[in-house]
């Protein structure tokens, strides 16, 4: 029985690098079940969900993070949203995409994603959200985020992400390891060389997180004989906060004229949440009530 999904924060060396490691197997299973994704779409979405949780763990309070991967490949993009308390949700543009595996037998995530840009939007509760944008490097997600951290946030980083998908299409293991150099370590060539050696010998991330090891044991196996100081853990999960009330508010924003047109058409309105595929139906009478409330509020 595999362990639960959770994220670990740690420090490496003499506080020379910070590390985030997390198992996201159940997160990705939930996403795959909700969106019925093909293996390559599962891998692309799973890697991005994992990174969303890492970026979320860097936030404070009620802040949120949004990731948009806009590529010209057949996957037609990825959208992920995460919060600071370990909740994440997301979807791909085309969940049923089929792409031939790479020559080495691995899922061709880069080909599915294509060329384009990676957008990271931080909502810090201010008037303007902070947005960082970088061109996609490979579309494989891990390399793209390593480039984002290094060039958009000036933080040299190593990013390892992986999703192991079974023959039945269900994820068997998923997780990630992100290591970021802290300012004091940038000139410490000995530490950097030791770190690079460990990272170069690291097994495939997807296989690491499909085994019956704790996240801490995985970190210790990768960064063997390096000082590790574990700081805290955080449970992570795929959670969508959509509701009938939220979609009701969305209908209200259409305005009285458009709501009247919907009433005149006389058909139940079907709305579907992109993030979790939950459906919310509004009958004609319910739309009439929303319209009446809107009219009364403006009189």
Beta strands, then each sheet from edge to edge (+ up, - down):
strand 1: 6-12
strand 2: 17-23
strand 3: 64-71
strand 4: 78-83
strand 5: 87-92
strand 6: 116-123
strand 7: 130-135
strand 8: 157-165
strand 9: 171-181
strand 10: 228-235
strand 11: 237-238
strand 12: 269-272
strand 13: 279-282
sheet 1: 8+ 9- 2+ 1- 10+
sheet 2: 7+ 6- 3+ 4- 5+ 11+
sheet 3: 12+ 13-
end
